[in-house]
Amino acid sequence: MYEFQNKKLDHYLTIGASTRFATVKGQAYGDLAASFSNYGQKGVDVFAPGFEIYNSVPQSEYMELQGTSMAAPMVTGAAALLRSYFPKLSMKEIKDILLTTATSYKGSQQTKPGEDTPIDFGTLSVTGGVINLPAAVKAAIALEATK
């Protein structure tokens, strides 16, 4: 264990990968959390799209990719957008905005990643939600107005 792991990192986020399948036709529960995603009520802060992401690849090509390596840049991009439009906000404030404005799916039965069993999506991350950039922008506008 490294020394920094014993300290709370205020600007650090752990991201899970979500899909677009909050509900699945003919199924009592959805597949919102990607089957390959990390998860945990203490270990993952929030989910972001990480499934079927059309992305650039070498040789000027494009392809559909998936993974938390697709979800994490979604959150990074959201944070960068907020920082660029709202420079008075600190990165801690931006982090808090992203977490508090995430669309909550607490109480929603979803497939547990890596299994075929339903679980409350609220138990898969700290927020129990998926990043919501329009809501984050509205919250940033309101917070910046108070500064």
MDTraj code that builds the backbone (N, CA, C; nanometers):
import mdtraj as md
import numpy as np

residues = "MET TYR GLU PHE GLN ASN LYS LYS LEU ASP HIS TYR LEU THR ILE GLY ALA SER THR ARG PHE ALA THR VAL LYS GLY GLN ALA TYR GLY ASP LEU ALA ALA SER PHE SER ASN TYR GLY GLN LYS GLY VAL ASP VAL PHE ALA PRO GLY PHE GLU ILE TYR ASN SER VAL PRO GLN SER GLU TYR MET GLU LEU GLN GLY THR SER MET ALA ALA PRO MET VAL THR GLY ALA ALA ALA LEU LEU ARG SER TYR PHE PRO LYS LEU SER MET LYS GLU ILE LYS ASP ILE LEU LEU THR THR ALA THR SER TYR LYS GLY SER GLN GLN THR LYS PRO GLY GLU ASP THR PRO ILE ASP PHE GLY THR LEU SER VAL THR GLY GLY VAL ILE ASN LEU PRO ALA ALA VAL LYS ALA ALA ILE ALA LEU GLU ALA THR LYS".split()
xyz = np.array([
    [0.0841, -0.1180, 0.0000],
    [0.0000, 0.0000, 0.0000],
    [0.0889, 0.1249, 0.0000],
    [0.0548, 0.2188, -0.0848],
    [0.1276, 0.3446, -0.0910],
    [0.0746, 0.4408, 0.0143],
    [0.1586, 0.5343, 0.0559],
    [0.1217, 0.6287, 0.1595],
    [-0.0021, 0.7110, 0.1219],
    [-0.0138, 0.7507, -0.0053],
    [-0.1258, 0.8359, -0.0453],
    [-0.2599, 0.7639, -0.0344],
    [-0.2612, 0.6323, -0.0323],
    [-0.3860, 0.5576, -0.0250],
    [-0.4524, 0.5677, 0.1118],
    [-0.3803, 0.6145, 0.2101],
    [-0.4373, 0.6308, 0.3435],
    [-0.5077, 0.7648, 0.3593],
    [-0.4936, 0.8526, 0.2611],
    [-0.5528, 0.9853, 0.2693],
    [-0.6694, 0.9958, 0.1711],
    [-0.7717, 1.0729, 0.2104],
    [-0.8847, 1.0971, 0.1217],
    [-0.8395, 1.1904, 0.0103],
    [-0.8664, 1.1516, -0.1121],
    [-0.8301, 1.2333, -0.2275],
    [-0.9529, 1.3132, -0.2708],
    [-0.9513, 1.4434, -0.2455],
    [-1.0683, 1.5281, -0.2695],
    [-1.1051, 1.5477, -0.4163],
    [-1.0097, 1.5303, -0.5066],
    [-1.0362, 1.5589, -0.6468],
    [-1.0419, 1.4328, -0.7321],
    [-1.0511, 1.3200, -0.6705],
    [-1.0418, 1.1913, -0.7383],
    [-1.1808, 1.1284, -0.7511],
    [-1.2120, 1.0778, -0.8683],
    [-1.3389, 1.0084, -0.8911],
    [-1.3120, 0.8703, -0.9479],
    [-1.3886, 0.7729, -0.9043],
    [-1.3835, 0.6390, -0.9614],
    [-1.5137, 0.6188, -1.0377],
    [-1.5013, 0.5745, -1.1622],
    [-1.6155, 0.5706, -1.2533],
    [-1.6511, 0.4279, -1.2917],
    [-1.7795, 0.3990, -1.2928],
    [-1.8311, 0.2734, -1.3458],
    [-1.8868, 0.2979, -1.4844],
    [-1.8956, 0.1937, -1.5649],
    [-1.9462, 0.2064, -1.7014],
    [-2.0947, 0.1703, -1.7073],
    [-2.1730, 0.2605, -1.7641],
    [-2.3160, 0.2343, -1.7810],
    [-2.3476, 0.2074, -1.9278],
    [-2.4655, 0.1503, -1.9483],
    [-2.5169, 0.1254, -2.0828],
    [-2.6386, 0.2148, -2.1036],
    [-2.7099, 0.1920, -2.2098],
    [-2.8341, 0.2661, -2.2347],
    [-2.9560, 0.1811, -2.2009],
    [-2.9354, 0.0704, -2.1307],
    [-3.0422, -0.0260, -2.1064],
    [-3.0929, -0.0229, -1.9626],
    [-3.1463, 0.0913, -1.9191],
    [-3.2023, 0.1017, -1.7839],
    [-3.3233, 0.0104, -1.7695],
    [-3.3891, -0.0149, -1.8801],
    [-3.4983, -0.1126, -1.8836],
    [-3.4751, -0.2033, -2.0040],
    [-3.5161, -0.3275, -1.9899],
    [-3.5027, -0.4250, -2.0976],
    [-3.6396, -0.4869, -2.1207],
    [-3.6874, -0.4786, -2.2445],
    [-3.8195, -0.5306, -2.2783],
    [-3.8313, -0.6787, -2.2409],
    [-3.9390, -0.7116, -2.1717],
    [-3.9640, -0.8496, -2.1343],
    [-3.8844, -0.8975, -2.0139],
    [-3.8128, -0.8055, -1.9490],
    [-3.7303, -0.8432, -1.8332],
    [-3.7730, -0.7581, -1.7138],
    [-3.7737, -0.8148, -1.5961],
    [-3.8177, -0.7435, -1.4759],
    [-3.7161, -0.6407, -1.4283],
    [-3.5963, -0.6456, -1.4814],
    [-3.4918, -0.5524, -1.4404],
    [-3.4075, -0.5134, -1.5609],
    [-3.3333, -0.4036, -1.5471],
    [-3.2548, -0.3507, -1.6580],
    [-3.1095, -0.3940, -1.6539],
    [-3.0366, -0.3489, -1.7538],
    [-2.8933, -0.3764, -1.7664],
    [-2.8154, -0.2456, -1.7700],
    [-2.8479, -0.1532, -1.6798],
    [-2.7860, -0.0212, -1.6816],
    [-2.6363, -0.0263, -1.6543],
    [-2.5944, -0.1085, -1.5605],
    [-2.4506, -0.1236, -1.5344],
    [-2.3946, -0.2215, -1.6368],
    [-2.2875, -0.1824, -1.7055],
    [-2.2264, -0.2714, -1.8045],
    [-2.1754, -0.3972, -1.7349],
    [-2.1874, -0.5097, -1.8031],
    [-2.1522, -0.6386, -1.7431],
    [-2.0061, -0.6459, -1.6995],
    [-1.9204, -0.5664, -1.7610],
    [-1.7757, -0.5684, -1.7332],
    [-1.7323, -0.4612, -1.6342],
    [-1.8259, -0.3786, -1.5912],
    [-1.7912, -0.2614, -1.5097],
    [-1.7493, -0.2969, -1.3679],
    [-1.6637, -0.2104, -1.3138],
    [-1.6372, -0.2150, -1.1707],
    [-1.7597, -0.1574, -1.1002],
    [-1.7760, -0.1877, -0.9741],
    [-1.8888, -0.1375, -0.8983],
    [-1.8575, -0.1476, -0.7495],
    [-1.9356, -0.0804, -0.6697],
    [-1.9210, -0.0879, -0.5248],
    [-1.9673, 0.0405, -0.4596],
    [-2.0431, 0.0270, -0.3532],
    [-2.1001, 0.1431, -0.2859],
    [-1.9935, 0.2327, -0.2241],
    [-1.8742, 0.1792, -0.2025],
    [-1.7638, 0.2605, -0.1518],
    [-1.6560, 0.2820, -0.2570],
    [-1.6460, 0.1917, -0.3545],
    [-1.5349, 0.1954, -0.4491],
    [-1.5611, 0.2687, -0.5789],
    [-1.6868, 0.2921, -0.6136],
    [-1.7216, 0.3629, -0.7377],
    [-1.8071, 0.4833, -0.7002],
    [-1.7703, 0.6002, -0.7510],
    [-1.8450, 0.7219, -0.7180],
    [-1.9718, 0.7379, -0.8009],
    [-1.9599, 0.7184, -0.9309],
    [-2.0713, 0.7448, -1.0224],
    [-2.0491, 0.6653, -1.1513],
    [-2.1544, 0.6434, -1.2242],
    [-2.1452, 0.5756, -1.3537],
    [-2.1525, 0.6783, -1.4663],
    [-2.0994, 0.6401, -1.5820],
    [-2.1050, 0.7234, -1.7024],
    [-2.1089, 0.6298, -1.8228],
    [-2.1582, 0.6784, -1.9361],
    [-2.1645, 0.5917, -2.0543],
    [-2.0289, 0.5297, -2.0872],
    [-2.0302, 0.3988, -2.1011],
    [-1.9069, 0.3266, -2.1318],
    [-1.9325, 0.2052, -2.2189],
    [-2.0449, 0.2036, -2.2872],
    [-2.0861, 0.0898, -2.3683],
    [-2.1294, 0.1414, -2.5057],
    [-2.0799, 0.0788, -2.6095],
    [-2.1116, 0.1180, -2.7472],
    [-2.0761, 0.2647, -2.7737],
    [-1.9545, 0.3027, -2.7387],
    [-1.9069, 0.4397, -2.7588],
    [-1.8303, 0.4461, -2.8907],
    [-1.8813, 0.5253, -2.9827],
    [-1.8171, 0.5414, -3.1133],
    [-1.6962, 0.6308, -3.0940],
    [-1.5775, 0.5780, -3.1221],
    [-1.4552, 0.6487, -3.0868],
    [-1.3519, 0.6356, -3.1976],
    [-1.2562, 0.7264, -3.1972],
    [-1.1479, 0.7213, -3.2947],
    [-1.0439, 0.6176, -3.2514],
    [-0.9836, 0.5534, -3.3498],
    [-0.8775, 0.4556, -3.3276],
    [-0.7655, 0.4860, -3.4266],
    [-0.6486, 0.4266, -3.4103],
    [-0.5371, 0.4549, -3.5019],
    [-0.5733, 0.4351, -3.6494],
    [-0.4958, 0.4992, -3.7338],
    [-0.5115, 0.4957, -3.8797],
    [-0.6355, 0.5716, -3.9274],
    [-0.6733, 0.6759, -3.8544],
    [-0.7873, 0.7610, -3.8899],
    [-0.9156, 0.6808, -3.9075],
    [-0.9342, 0.5849, -3.8232],
    [-1.0527, 0.5001, -3.8269],
    [-1.1407, 0.5275, -3.7046],
    [-1.2601, 0.4711, -3.7076],
    [-1.3535, 0.4805, -3.5960],
    [-1.4119, 0.3429, -3.5700],
    [-1.4419, 0.3175, -3.4444],
    [-1.5096, 0.1930, -3.4106],
    [-1.5825, 0.2077, -3.2782],
    [-1.6741, 0.1158, -3.2535],
    [-1.7480, 0.1134, -3.1294],
    [-1.6624, 0.0466, -3.0226],
    [-1.6408, 0.1167, -2.9112],
    [-1.5592, 0.0644, -2.8033],
    [-1.6410, 0.0615, -2.6745],
    [-1.5922, -0.0122, -2.5778],
    [-1.6600, -0.0156, -2.4489],
    [-1.5591, -0.0379, -2.3374],
    [-1.5982, 0.0027, -2.2188],
    [-1.5137, -0.0164, -2.1020],
    [-1.5187, 0.1038, -2.0103],
    [-1.4641, 0.0859, -1.8920],
    [-1.4529, 0.2005, -1.8025],
    [-1.3526, 0.3001, -1.8597],
    [-1.2689, 0.2525, -1.9531],
    [-1.1757, 0.3427, -2.0210],
    [-1.2490, 0.4325, -2.1205],
    [-1.3740, 0.4057, -2.1466],
    [-1.4594, 0.4960, -2.2246],
    [-1.5415, 0.5833, -2.1298],
    [-1.5818, 0.5288, -2.0160],
    [-1.6655, 0.6018, -1.9207],
    [-1.5882, 0.7128, -1.8490],
    [-1.4658, 0.6834, -1.8091],
    [-1.3863, 0.7837, -1.7370],
    [-1.3640, 0.9109, -1.8198],
    [-1.3327, 0.9013, -1.9504],
    [-1.3191, 1.0246, -2.0283],
    [-1.4493, 1.1032, -2.0417],
    [-1.5629, 1.0354, -2.0309],
    [-1.6910, 1.1075, -2.0331],
    [-1.6978, 1.2038, -1.9143],
    [-1.6576, 1.1563, -1.7984],
    [-1.6610, 1.2390, -1.6782],
    [-1.5528, 1.3464, -1.6847],
    [-1.4362, 1.3095, -1.7355],
    [-1.3275, 1.4067, -1.7522],
    [-1.3714, 1.5195, -1.8448],
    [-1.4369, 1.4831, -1.9538],
    [-1.4865, 1.5837, -2.0481],
    [-1.5918, 1.6731, -1.9848],
    [-1.6794, 1.6143, -1.9056],
    [-1.7821, 1.6934, -1.8368],
    [-1.7167, 1.7921, -1.7394],
    [-1.6164, 1.7451, -1.6656],
    [-1.5457, 1.8330, -1.5717],
    [-1.4727, 1.9438, -1.6459],
    [-1.4093, 1.9102, -1.7577],
    [-1.3367, 2.0110, -1.8365],
    [-1.4322, 2.1149, -1.8939],
    [-1.5466, 2.0702, -1.9410],
    [-1.6460, 2.1639, -1.9939],
    [-1.6918, 2.2598, -1.8839],
    [-1.7234, 2.2065, -1.7676],
    [-1.7668, 2.2924, -1.6565],
    [-1.6574, 2.3901, -1.6168],
    [-1.5351, 2.3421, -1.6111],
    [-1.4228, 2.4295, -1.5726],
    [-1.4025, 2.5416, -1.6748],
    [-1.4179, 2.5080, -1.8034],
    [-1.3949, 2.6095, -1.9069],
    [-1.5048, 2.7157, -1.9094],
    [-1.6276, 2.6778, -1.8811],
    [-1.7376, 2.7741, -1.8826],
    [-1.7578, 2.8440, -1.7482],
    [-1.7096, 2.7805, -1.6422],
    [-1.7280, 2.8362, -1.5083],
    [-1.5944, 2.8399, -1.4346],
    [-1.5031, 2.9257, -1.4787],
    [-1.3670, 2.9270, -1.4225],
    [-1.3597, 2.9696, -1.2759],
    [-1.4633, 3.0328, -1.2248],
    [-1.4629, 3.0730, -1.0842],
    [-1.4832, 2.9532, -0.9905],
    [-1.5347, 2.8432, -1.0440],
    [-1.5597, 2.7257, -0.9612],
    [-1.4314, 2.6460, -0.9414],
    [-1.4127, 2.5971, -0.8214],
    [-1.2960, 2.5127, -0.7939],
    [-1.3225, 2.3723, -0.8476],
    [-1.2166, 2.2946, -0.8618],
    [-1.2344, 2.1575, -0.9083],
    [-1.3108, 2.0748, -0.8050],
    [-1.2970, 2.1068, -0.6780],
    [-1.3745, 2.0381, -0.5736],
    [-1.5228, 2.0679, -0.5920],
    [-1.5560, 2.1922, -0.6230],
    [-1.6959, 2.2285, -0.6465],
    [-1.7492, 2.1581, -0.7709],
    [-1.6673, 2.1491, -0.8739],
    [-1.7084, 2.0810, -0.9966],
    [-1.7314, 1.9325, -0.9698],
    [-1.6428, 1.8725, -0.8945],
    [-1.6605, 1.7311, -0.8580],
    [-1.7929, 1.7135, -0.7836],
    [-1.8177, 1.7982, -0.6860],
    [-1.9411, 1.7888, -0.6076],
    [-2.0642, 1.8069, -0.6959],
    [-2.0570, 1.8989, -0.7904],
    [-2.1687, 1.9203, -0.8830],
    [-2.1941, 1.7946, -0.9649],
    [-2.0886, 1.7354, -1.0189],
    [-2.1055, 1.6150, -1.1006],
    [-2.1694, 1.5018, -1.0204],
    [-2.1319, 1.4896, -0.8949],
    [-2.1868, 1.3824, -0.8121],
    [-2.3305, 1.4100, -0.7683],
    [-2.3588, 1.5330, -0.7299],
    [-2.4933, 1.5633, -0.6785],
    [-2.5984, 1.5746, -0.7884],
    [-2.5563, 1.5993, -0.9114],
    [-2.6536, 1.6127, -1.0203],
    [-2.6679, 1.4854, -1.1030],
    [-2.5971, 1.3814, -1.0664],
    [-2.6099, 1.2543, -1.1387],
    [-2.7553, 1.2074, -1.1316],
    [-2.8044, 1.1522, -1.2402],
    [-2.9395, 1.0979, -1.2426],
    [-2.9429, 0.9729, -1.1554],
    [-3.0232, 0.9768, -1.0518],
    [-3.0284, 0.8662, -0.9568],
    [-3.1137, 0.7518, -1.0093],
    [-3.0611, 0.6328, -0.9930],
    [-3.1354, 0.5100, -1.0241],
    [-3.1484, 0.4246, -0.8982],
    [-3.1371, 0.4896, -0.7830],
    [-3.1550, 0.4174, -0.6559],
    [-3.2955, 0.3588, -0.6532],
    [-3.3040, 0.2356, -0.6102],
    [-3.4332, 0.1671, -0.6072],
    [-3.4669, 0.0956, -0.7362],
    [-3.3912, 0.1232, -0.8401],
    [-3.4127, 0.0584, -0.9700],
    [-3.3404, -0.0761, -0.9726],
    [-3.4106, -0.1804, -1.0076],
    [-3.3502, -0.3133, -1.0163],
    [-3.2742, -0.3265, -1.1478],
    [-3.1442, -0.3535, -1.1368],
    [-3.0560, -0.3658, -1.2521],
    [-2.9721, -0.4921, -1.2371],
    [-2.9197, -0.5403, -1.3486],
    [-2.8333, -0.6581, -1.3436],
    [-2.7020, -0.6238, -1.2754],
    [-2.6611, -0.7076, -1.1834],
    [-2.5322, -0.6894, -1.1173],
    [-2.4214, -0.7220, -1.2170],
    [-2.3225, -0.6341, -1.2343],
    [-2.2153, -0.6600, -1.3305],
    [-2.1487, -0.7961, -1.3087],
    [-2.1350, -0.8696, -1.4184],
    [-2.0695, -0.9991, -1.4126],
    [-2.1593, -1.1129, -1.3675],
    [-2.2827, -1.0824, -1.3357],
    [-2.3780, -1.1844, -1.2906],
    [-2.5088, -1.1677, -1.3668],
    [-2.6016, -1.2561, -1.3405],
    [-2.7338, -1.2458, -1.4024],
    [-2.8402, -1.2337, -1.2942],
    [-2.8077, -1.1551, -1.1906],
    [-2.9006, -1.1374, -1.0803],
    [-2.9341, -0.9902, -1.0643],
    [-3.0586, -0.9605, -1.0301],
    [-3.0966, -0.8204, -1.0100],
    [-3.0443, -0.7666, -0.8771],
    [-3.0146, -0.6385, -0.8783],
    [-2.9659, -0.5694, -0.7588],
    [-3.0102, -0.4234, -0.7670],
    [-3.0285, -0.3604, -0.6530],
    [-3.0628, -0.2177, -0.6500],
    [-2.9433, -0.1384, -0.7038],
    [-2.9651, -0.0603, -0.8092],
    [-2.8565, 0.0171, -0.8693],
    [-2.7915, 0.1101, -0.7674],
    [-2.8668, 0.1517, -0.6676],
    [-2.8134, 0.2398, -0.5635],
    [-2.7018, 0.1773, -0.4824],
    [-2.6881, 0.0457, -0.4872],
    [-2.5818, -0.0217, -0.4125],
    [-2.4555, -0.0403, -0.4958],
    [-2.4585, 0.0020, -0.6218],
    [-2.3435, -0.0204, -0.7098],
    [-2.2448, 0.0957, -0.7113],
    [-2.2820, 0.2086, -0.6498],
    [-2.1900, 0.3228, -0.6440],
    [-2.2299, 0.4143, -0.5282],
    [-2.1460, 0.5105, -0.5011],
    [-2.1731, 0.6071, -0.3949],
    [-2.3013, 0.6842, -0.4244],
    [-2.3149, 0.7337, -0.5481],
    [-2.4304, 0.8156, -0.5845],
    [-2.5511, 0.7335, -0.6262],
    [-2.5283, 0.6123, -0.6753],
    [-2.6386, 0.5329, -0.7306],
    [-2.6917, 0.5960, -0.8574],
    [-2.6044, 0.6708, -0.9275],
    [-2.6497, 0.7440, -1.0440],
    [-2.5539, 0.7438, -1.1599],
    [-2.6008, 0.8072, -1.2684],
    [-2.5252, 0.8220, -1.3928],
    [-2.5083, 0.9714, -1.4194],
    [-2.3897, 1.0097, -1.4604],
    [-2.3574, 1.1500, -1.4905],
    [-2.4683, 1.2148, -1.5742],
    [-2.5014, 1.3404, -1.5399],
    [-2.6048, 1.4150, -1.6105],
    [-2.5496, 1.5548, -1.6378],
    [-2.4920, 1.5742, -1.7545],
    [-2.4267, 1.7019, -1.7856],
    [-2.5229, 1.8205, -1.7903],
    [-2.6418, 1.8102, -1.8516],
    [-2.7312, 1.9266, -1.8483],
    [-2.7658, 1.9712, -1.7056],
    [-2.7892, 1.8767, -1.6170],
    [-2.8183, 1.9120, -1.4772],
    [-2.6956, 1.9733, -1.4111],
    [-2.5779, 1.9238, -1.4448],
    [-2.4540, 1.9784, -1.3885],
    [-2.4335, 2.1234, -1.4330],
    [-2.4622, 2.1526, -1.5583],
    [-2.4484, 2.2901, -1.6087],
    [-2.5439, 2.3832, -1.5341],
    [-2.6670, 2.3404, -1.5159],
    [-2.7641, 2.4227, -1.4415],
    [-2.7163, 2.4482, -1.2988],
    [-2.6625, 2.3466, -1.2348],
    [-2.6120, 2.3632, -1.0981],
    [-2.4905, 2.4555, -1.0957],
    [-2.4059, 2.4462, -1.1956],
    [-2.2881, 2.5334, -1.2033],
    [-2.3295, 2.6786, -1.2230],
    [-2.4293, 2.7022, -1.3063],
    [-2.4809, 2.8386, -1.3267],
    [-2.5311, 2.8945, -1.1942],
    [-2.6066, 2.8152, -1.1215],
    [-2.6621, 2.8606, -0.9934],
    [-2.5497, 2.8867, -0.8911],
    [-2.4525, 2.7985, -0.8850],
    [-2.3434, 2.8165, -0.7882],
    [-2.2567, 2.9358, -0.8243],
    [-2.2269, 2.9530, -0.9515],
    [-2.1424, 3.0662, -0.9930],
    [-2.2120, 3.2002, -0.9636],
    [-2.3439, 3.2017, -0.9712],
    [-2.4178, 3.3245, -0.9431],
    [-2.4039, 3.3694, -0.7988],
    [-2.3687, 3.2762, -0.7103],
    [-2.3526, 3.3106, -0.5691],
    [-2.2126, 3.3612, -0.5367],
    [-2.1218, 3.3548, -0.6323],
    [-1.9825, 3.3952, -0.6070],
    [-1.9598, 3.5397, -0.6411],
])
top = md.Topology()
chain = top.add_chain()
for i, resn in enumerate(residues, 1):
    res = top.add_residue(resn, chain, resSeq=i)
    for name in ("N", "CA", "C"):
        top.add_atom(name, md.element.get_by_symbol(name[0]), res)
traj = md.Trajectory(xyz[None], top)
